Amino acid sequence: MNTENDPDKFRIIVSDWIEQNYPAELRQAPGADGQDPRQSKPYEQAWLQRMAEQGLLAPTWPKEYGGAGFSADQARILSQEQRRAKVRAIPISAGLSLLGPVLLEHGTPEQKSQHLSKIARNECFWCQGYSEPGSGSDLASLSTRAELIGEEFVVNGQKIWTSHADDADWMFCLVRTDPEASKHEGISFLLIDMKTPGISVSPIRLISGPSAFCQTFFDDVRVPKENLMGHLGQGWTLAKQLLQHERQALGSIGRGDARRALTLPELAAQEMGTDDLGRIADPGIRTQVAQCELDSLALRTTMSRSADEARAGQSGGHIASMLKLYGSELTTRRHELMISMRGADGIGWEGPGFTPAAMRTTRQWLRAKGNSIEGGTNEIQRNVIAKRVLDLPE
Ligand SMILES: Cc1cc2nc3c(=O)[nH]c(=O)nc-3n(C[C@H](O)[C@H](O)[C@H](O)COP(=O)(O)OP(=O)(O)OC[C@H]3O[C@@H](n4cnc5c(N)ncnc54)[C@H](O)[C@@H]3O)c2cc1C
């Protein structure tokens, strides 16, 4: 895409491109095609492909790494035009949203040329190997061991809650390389090809049904030493940097679910009926829906302001914890409201009388409980805010 310097001309180029390329199917409400809105569709993939061909999945990355080479201002114009055209957010791999920015900054030239273009083209699927059975909130206590023997690390141990490990091509993984060093300093950051012999993955079933969760086991897995990102013992610093991206991305969940068939007000009108003025009939529900919508709008506005500040280099890093905490609490509130609107049927699971749409609401409510845990629990976010933002004593 032409990176025209005049912002007004650039805006027209971007908006014309979206108009010509955004698939008609995605302009309809999710679910209008009669298919499960949670499943990936060929037209969604086609849209990602078109975006990727222009570098628009990673707009500020250099063109040589599959990005569009946009300046921060141009990237902001792109996201404004996407919002204006009501372009839906489609879930993308952890490679693009989490690993990419850190790899761009800390990867070796070889690592960047091996991985970044594939990530930017959405061709390579990454998973995140952080949590272990004994190390979640206290992640720095992790014990998966990587011993440097000759030209290779030999990795032994176990990761848990590894989302999509069974589909992933690669994992970015925290390992302990120095058991004698203090717990934060003995950690390194490895890029691991999931096809390497010795890796086994087993899926985990959740309360909401089959899930993307897996356990990942490492049994004498040999990883070339060139796959170390950063230097030996720098893993904790890189991990924290990556978590900021994760928390920011997770906060955006509270803005609403792009794959939901009906918006919250539409769902409320359907469930509760409407009065003569076309308003949601139940005044109590109406107030709660209005509050959720206003809070979502406030979150969206704060997120875009914070993104602008980050692009201008003015970001206080821990804003991500605040957005993640608020976004996940808002998500919980939205789901609880949806469930309560369905009265006694709200906890329907299966069997006669429960439509697939109703069961989806129940399962999404259960799945949303995970938002307060993934990427660091809400209690941990509160600790971070207390310490780093409010400067409260330990
Ligand atoms: C949907 C989802 C997706 C995930 N995907 C991944 C993934 O892809 N890769 C990955 O590596 N991990 C993943 N995780 C794991 C996630 O990062 C951990 O579950 C999380 O960090 C919490 O760790 P834990 O489950 O061990 O809980 P624990 O750390 O055992 O915490 C248990 C409870 O104690 C509280 N607690 C713990 N320490 C403190 C403290 N210091 N102060 C106050 N309260 C505290 C916690 O808030 C929590 O309520 C995912 C989790 C979920 C839910």
The ligand as an SDF file (V2000), in Angstrom:
LIG
                    3D

 53 58  0  0  0  0  0  0  0  0999 V2000
   -8.0830  -18.7540   29.5070 C   0  0  0  0  0  0  0  0  0  0  0  0
   -6.6690  -18.9340   29.9420 C   0  0  0  0  0  0  0  0  0  0  0  0
   -5.6590  -19.0360   29.0050 C   0  0  0  0  0  0  0  0  0  0  0  0
   -4.3300  -19.2450   29.4100 C   0  0  0  0  0  0  0  0  0  0  0  0
   -3.3690  -19.3940   28.4520 N   0  0  0  0  0  0  0  0  0  0  0  0
   -2.0980  -19.6140   28.8320 C   0  0  0  0  0  0  0  0  0  0  0  0
   -1.0720  -19.8260   27.8430 C   0  0  0  0  0  0  0  0  0  0  0  0
   -1.3370  -19.8400   26.6290 O   0  0  0  0  0  0  0  0  0  0  0  0
    0.1910  -20.0410   28.2550 N   0  0  0  0  0  0  0  0  0  0  0  0
    0.5200  -20.0470   29.5910 C   0  0  0  0  0  0  0  0  0  0  0  0
    1.7000  -20.2070   29.8960 O   0  0  0  0  0  0  0  0  0  0  0  0
   -0.4240  -19.8870   30.5550 N   0  0  0  0  0  0  0  0  0  0  0  0
   -1.7260  -19.6870   30.2090 C   0  0  0  0  0  0  0  0  0  0  0  0
   -2.7010  -19.5350   31.1660 N   0  0  0  0  0  0  0  0  0  0  0  0
   -2.3360  -19.6920   32.5840 C   0  0  0  0  0  0  0  0  0  0  0  0
   -2.4040  -18.4010   33.3970 C   0  0  0  0  0  0  0  0  0  0  0  0
   -1.3630  -17.5330   33.0520 O   0  0  0  0  0  0  0  0  0  0  0  0
   -2.3770  -18.8040   34.8860 C   0  0  0  0  0  0  0  0  0  0  0  0
   -3.5400  -19.5710   35.1410 O   0  0  0  0  0  0  0  0  0  0  0  0
   -2.3510  -17.5940   35.7860 C   0  0  0  0  0  0  0  0  0  0  0  0
   -1.1290  -16.9340   35.6980 O   0  0  0  0  0  0  0  0  0  0  0  0
   -2.6250  -17.9680   37.2730 C   0  0  0  0  0  0  0  0  0  0  0  0
   -1.7980  -18.9870   37.6960 O   0  0  0  0  0  0  0  0  0  0  0  0
   -2.3740  -20.2810   38.4310 P   0  0  0  0  0  0  0  0  0  0  0  0
   -3.4870  -20.8190   37.5790 O   0  0  0  0  0  0  0  0  0  0  0  0
   -1.2330  -21.1750   38.7310 O   0  0  0  0  0  0  0  0  0  0  0  0
   -3.0500  -19.7450   39.7660 O   0  0  0  0  0  0  0  0  0  0  0  0
   -2.3000  -19.4400   41.1560 P   0  0  0  0  0  0  0  0  0  0  0  0
   -1.0970  -18.6100   40.8830 O   0  0  0  0  0  0  0  0  0  0  0  0
   -2.1120  -20.7280   41.8810 O   0  0  0  0  0  0  0  0  0  0  0  0
   -3.3650  -18.5510   41.9170 O   0  0  0  0  0  0  0  0  0  0  0  0
   -4.4510  -19.1030   42.6310 C   0  0  0  0  0  0  0  0  0  0  0  0
   -5.2130  -17.9560   43.3040 C   0  0  0  0  0  0  0  0  0  0  0  0
   -4.3430  -17.2800   44.2580 O   0  0  0  0  0  0  0  0  0  0  0  0
   -4.2840  -15.8910   43.9830 C   0  0  0  0  0  0  0  0  0  0  0  0
   -2.9400  -15.3730   44.2440 N   0  0  0  0  0  0  0  0  0  0  0  0
   -1.7640  -15.9600   43.9190 C   0  0  0  0  0  0  0  0  0  0  0  0
   -0.7190  -15.1840   44.2860 N   0  0  0  0  0  0  0  0  0  0  0  0
   -1.2480  -14.0610   44.8400 C   0  0  0  0  0  0  0  0  0  0  0  0
   -0.6840  -12.8790   45.4070 C   0  0  0  0  0  0  0  0  0  0  0  0
    0.6370  -12.6820   45.4460 N   0  0  0  0  0  0  0  0  0  0  0  0
   -1.5400  -11.9240   45.8710 N   0  0  0  0  0  0  0  0  0  0  0  0
   -2.8810  -12.0980   45.8170 C   0  0  0  0  0  0  0  0  0  0  0  0
   -3.4700  -13.2090   45.2970 N   0  0  0  0  0  0  0  0  0  0  0  0
   -2.6720  -14.1760   44.8150 C   0  0  0  0  0  0  0  0  0  0  0  0
   -4.5960  -15.7790   42.5010 C   0  0  0  0  0  0  0  0  0  0  0  0
   -5.0980  -14.4910   42.1690 O   0  0  0  0  0  0  0  0  0  0  0  0
   -5.6500  -16.8800   42.3170 C   0  0  0  0  0  0  0  0  0  0  0  0
   -6.9230  -16.3880   42.6890 O   0  0  0  0  0  0  0  0  0  0  0  0
   -4.0250  -19.3430   30.7910 C   0  0  0  0  0  0  0  0  0  0  0  0
   -5.0520  -19.2460   31.7470 C   0  0  0  0  0  0  0  0  0  0  0  0
   -6.3620  -19.0620   31.3340 C   0  0  0  0  0  0  0  0  0  0  0  0
   -7.4410  -18.9930   32.3710 C   0  0  0  0  0  0  0  0  0  0  0  0
  1  2  1  0
  2  3  1  0
  2 52  2  0
  3  4  2  0
  4  5  1  0
  4 50  1  0
  5  6  2  0
  6  7  1  0
  6 13  1  0
  7  8  2  0
  7  9  1  0
  9 10  1  0
 10 11  2  0
 10 12  1  0
 12 13  2  0
 13 14  1  0
 14 15  1  0
 14 50  1  0
 15 16  1  0
 16 17  1  0
 16 18  1  0
 18 19  1  0
 18 20  1  0
 20 21  1  0
 20 22  1  0
 22 23  1  0
 23 24  1  0
 24 25  2  0
 24 26  1  0
 24 27  1  0
 27 28  1  0
 28 29  2  0
 28 30  1  0
 28 31  1  0
 31 32  1  0
 32 33  1  0
 33 34  1  0
 33 48  1  0
 34 35  1  0
 35 36  1  0
 35 46  1  0
 36 37  1  0
 36 45  1  0
 37 38  2  0
 38 39  1  0
 39 40  1  0
 39 45  2  0
 40 41  1  0
 40 42  2  0
 42 43  1  0
 43 44  2  0
 44 45  1  0
 46 47  1  0
 46 48  1  0
 48 49  1  0
 50 51  2  0
 51 52  1  0
 52 53  1  0
M  END
$$$$
